Amino acid sequence: MDMEKLPSIALGTWSWGAGFAGGDQVFGNNLGVEELKPVFDEAMANGLNLWDSAVVYGMGASETVLSTFTKNCKREDVFISTKFTPQIAGDTENPVADMLAGSLERFATDYIDIYWIHNPADVEKWTPYLIPLVKSGKVKRIGVSNHNLAQIKRAEEILSEEGVHISAVQNHYSLLYRSSEKAGILDYCKENGIDFWSYMVLEQGALSGKYDTVHPLPAGSQRGETYNPLLPQIEKLVAVIRTVGDKYDITPAQVALAWAIAKGTTPIIGVTKPSQVQDALQATKVTLTADEMKALEETAESTGVDTRGSWEMPMV
């Protein structure tokens, strides 16, 4: 599939399925095939065919749910993105190939469109394992996630010695968390023709406009524990986001998406309802003005909130 024809947003499946680091524990969801089929169908019908998963999401559960749907598509009609997570690697001769083999089996395919090193546990150690996977055709493109600029550059050096290159970088990036921009990663990607995928653009719903101090995120969920204490500061930003949204007749969530697209990134949206697919589509059609972008960014800075995840290292 030609990268040029990719949609301007990716659809994330972190909250699909249950289990360790899965939808029930992280998001307080428990979603299976029955609930998610209409979501997948709605997306595909509207040309949103870029799907992002990882083995670690529910330890294969997310991939398994997604594969139930992708197996019924023509392989070239769907773009599958999944990840090797060093933290759960086996102690084998080639742990990357082994984890990839599990993904290939679940998706019943002989290649993955884009395969990521999920976290930079050891760039020198893990990056070289990707080279034979690309050369054999099992992996079409390579991405690195949660890497800082020095690590991205080093990974690219290791790969390019063998004529292989990084196609994409996937980092946490939102109005509240612009460390990849401040670190020069967005510029580096732009200069080198690398796609930048932003995850947690909505900060797990904290920027969706659905939550505030009166209506907190679900109690007992990890995201509730993380964001509920920050809601007094985040409310101020959501108020400005809402004002911008009213002008275009879109929701705060759609403004946050439109902002991320305007920054030249591909936001990954976690979708669990067909209506969210429609919302995302609508957001891709809105172009914010420079003044609106500035107002949003200045308000976000003034909240003083740091939403870096426990699994992330600082980028700056």
TAMOKA-V448096 format. One record per residue. N is the residue number from 1. RES is the residue in one letter. PSI is psi in whole degrees, 0 to 359 (* if undefined). Layout:
# TAMOKA-V448096
<<N,RES,PSI> <N,RES,PSI>>
This chain:
# TAMOKA-V448096
<<1,M,137> <2,D,125> <3,M,330> <4,E,330> <5,K,5> <6,L,146> <7,P,162> <8,S,357> <9,I,152> <10,A,151> <11,L,125> <12,G,146> <13,T,27> <14,W,322> <15,S,13> <16,W,130> <17,G,176> <18,A,178> <19,G,189> <20,F,127> <21,A,25> <22,G,184> <23,G,324> <24,D,320> <25,Q,317> <26,V,319> <27,F,351> <28,G,26> <29,N,163> <30,N,88> <31,L,133> <32,G,192> <33,V,317> <34,E,314> <35,E,329> <36,L,343> <37,K,314> <38,P,329> <39,V,312> <40,F,314> <41,D,318> <42,E,316> <43,A,311> <44,M,322> <45,A,336> <46,N,17> <47,G,11> <48,L,94> <49,N,20> <50,L,109> <51,W,129> <52,D,127> <53,S,189> <54,A,148> <55,V,322> <56,V,341> <57,Y,101> <58,G,20> <59,M,59> <60,G,345> <61,A,317> <62,S,313> <63,E,319> <64,T,316> <65,V,311> <66,L,318> <67,S,332> <68,T,324> <69,F,317> <70,T,331> <71,K,335> <72,N,1> <73,C,159> <74,K,133> <75,R,322> <76,E,351> <77,D,352> <78,V,142> <79,F,114> <80,I,126> <81,S,125> <82,T,176> <83,K,149> <84,F,123> <85,T,109> <86,P,326> <87,Q,341> <88,I,18> <89,A,144> <90,G,166> <91,D,70> <92,T,180> <93,E,319> <94,N,82> <95,P,329> <96,V,312> <97,A,323> <98,D,316> <99,M,321> <100,L,320> <101,A,320> <102,G,318> <103,S,316> <104,L,320> <105,E,314> <106,R,319> <107,F,357> <108,A,52> <109,T,164> <110,D,5> <111,Y,154> <112,I,135> <113,D,315> <114,I,127> <115,Y,131> <116,W,146> <117,I,115> <118,H,315> <119,N,148> <120,P,62> <121,A,321> <122,D,97> <123,V,318> <124,E,322> <125,K,311> <126,W,325> <127,T,315> <128,P,332> <129,Y,336> <130,L,333> <131,I,308> <132,P,333> <133,L,323> <134,V,316> <135,K,329> <136,S,350> <137,G,0> <138,K,335> <139,V,127> <140,K,321> <141,R,158> <142,I,139> <143,G,157> <144,V,137> <145,S,143> <146,N,23> <147,H,146> <148,N,178> <149,L,316> <150,A,320> <151,Q,322> <152,I,313> <153,K,320> <154,R,318> <155,A,317> <156,E,320> <157,E,311> <158,I,315> <159,L,317> <160,S,338> <161,E,335> <162,E,13> <163,G,18> <164,V,150> <165,H,161> <166,I,129> <167,S,333> <168,A,153> <169,V,137> <170,Q,111> <171,N,161> <172,H,122> <173,Y,124> <174,S,176> <175,L,325> <176,L,348> <177,Y,88> <178,R,28> <179,S,327> <180,S,329> <181,E,314> <182,K,330> <183,A,355> <184,G,8> <185,I,319> <186,L,317> <187,D,316> <188,Y,315> <189,C,313> <190,K,315> <191,E,334> <192,N,13> <193,G,33> <194,I,132> <195,D,140> <196,F,117> <197,W,126> <198,S,125> <199,Y,162> <200,M,36> <201,V,327> <202,L,8> <203,E,55> <204,Q,32> <205,G,347> <206,A,335> <207,L,12> <208,S,346> <209,G,355> <210,K,341> <211,Y,144> <212,D,187> <213,T,331> <214,V,328> <215,H,80> <216,P,169> <217,L,164> <218,P,126> <219,A,144> <220,G,350> <221,S,156> <222,Q,323> <223,R,328> <224,G,314> <225,E,322> <226,T,311> <227,Y,332> <228,N,320> <229,P,340> <230,L,353> <231,L,325> <232,P,320> <233,Q,320> <234,I,327> <235,E,321> <236,K,320> <237,L,316> <238,V,326> <239,A,317> <240,V,319> <241,I,318> <242,R,319> <243,T,316> <244,V,316> <245,G,321> <246,D,325> <247,K,324> <248,Y,1> <249,D,44> <250,I,164> <251,T,165> <252,P,318> <253,A,319> <254,Q,327> <255,V,316> <256,A,323> <257,L,313> <258,A,323> <259,W,312> <260,A,324> <261,I,318> <262,A,334> <263,K,2> <264,G,18> <265,T,163> <266,T,102> <267,P,144> <268,I,119> <269,I,125> <270,G,117> <271,V,131> <272,T,355> <273,K,145> <274,P,326> <275,S,328> <276,Q,329> <277,V,315> <278,Q,319> <279,D,316> <280,A,318> <281,L,316> <282,Q,321> <283,A,328> <284,T,345> <285,K,357> <286,V,132> <287,T,113> <288,L,150> <289,T,163> <290,A,321> <291,D,319> <292,E,317> <293,M,316> <294,K,315> <295,A,316> <296,L,314> <297,E,321> <298,E,320> <299,T,319> <300,A,316> <301,E,319> <302,S,345> <303,T,333> <304,G,16> <305,V,139> <306,D,116> <307,T,27> <308,R,131> <309,G,157> <310,S,335> <311,W,354> <312,E,144> <313,M,159> <314,P,144> <315,M,335> <316,V,*>>
